[in-house]
Amino acid sequence: MQRFGGFLRDTRYTSLPNPLLGPLLAEIDTLGELTCTLRVIALIYQKRGSRPWMTLDELLQDSILRESLVTKGKGPDEEILQGIRKAVARGTLLEAYENSRGEDRTFILVNDQQGRNTIQRLHLISDCPDPVEPPTTDESPIYRANIFSLYEENIGPLTPLLTDELKEAADLYPSNWVQEAFKEAVVLQKRNWRYIARILERWALEGKDNGKPGRHPKTTDPKEYLRRYGPLSNR
């Protein structure tokens, strides 16, 4: 075994649901299920803002899964399928189907609010149960109303397309992130939703506080912020 050299200073971080690092970690009893769960969450996390799902075919071709799940007597396809099925049965992942032009496609999603909303929005076929817990404060109608107010007060009138994007942002990001992103955009005179959305996506990918989760936000110097995020305003 070659010794790992350690995480680099600019390493990006992936957010994981806290239960997965607590009680669920104690319950997951096979390496295949744990590997598939972590890999699916990581892949979908990288795609947030574009599409919060992976197809089963994509996962079966994923080089990391194929190299990780090779055991004597079983090929990687069988191991991947078994790991995903166990995760779906446990409820950490969701499986959904689409029949388009006579061709079936299988989608794998994280069993979170975004994943459940995606199944409903795309009218996919799934046995996805209703969540046991009520939506959190950040996903409540009050929070969504607040994000709409932030937009109207700081940028301008809403359009139907922007309304959908703001709803999705309300599902994806904590309310304090959204409020701080709006504040930064106003301070830097970047009153543009795409700019704010890119800030949120960058925080989600790299970690809001320089890759160190769980800390209070730092006061950002406008010049430093423009250096880091300025190019986003042109995207």
Phi, psi and omega in degrees: 000127178278132182289132178287137186278358180101160181282135181285165184298324183263021179299134177276151182247150176245130179285140177236143175299133182305320179300333180291336178263006180236249185298323179294325179298325179286334184272328181294121192247006176226148179296324181298315180295315181296316181297314180295320180298310181296319183292318179297315179300316181296315181295317180290323179300322179293335184262359182303138186098342175245299175204122184271051177205164170234146173276156179298322179299320179297319181292323179293336179262359183292123186295325181294314178296318183294323179283330183280329189247065174240115179235161181296125177091351180229137176276167182297325180301313181297318180294318180295313180300317180295318179297318180292318180299321179293321179293321177294317179296325179287330179104006177280329176243160178240146177242131181221161186228153175219135175248106182240121180056039177078005181246126180276139173231140179252130180248143175242128183230160172283139180278068174235183184300320179296316180296315180295320178296323180296318179300317179291317184294322182268001179056044178279156179271124183202154172267022183302119179280162174295144179299144181291320183266149175291160178302147179287171182303320183295337183257008183282160176303329180296317180293319179297320177299324180293319180292326175295318179296319178302317181294312183295325182284330187250340183238305181159193182296148178278151171240160180305319180295316179294326178301316179295319180295321179292322176299317180295320178297323179296329178282329188273322193240149176298150184299324181292329175297313182298315181298318181290325178294318176299316182299315180298319181297321179292314181301321183269006179058042177245066186278075185213127184297323180298322178297315180296318180297322179292323176300313181297318179296319179296317178299319182294323183280319189257349187094132187293324184248065178059037176081008182245098184289159172084010180250157178290146181299145177273157172284125186264129174284128184305321180295318178295322181294318178296323178299320184277321189244355184308315181301338183295333184293343181263003185269000000 
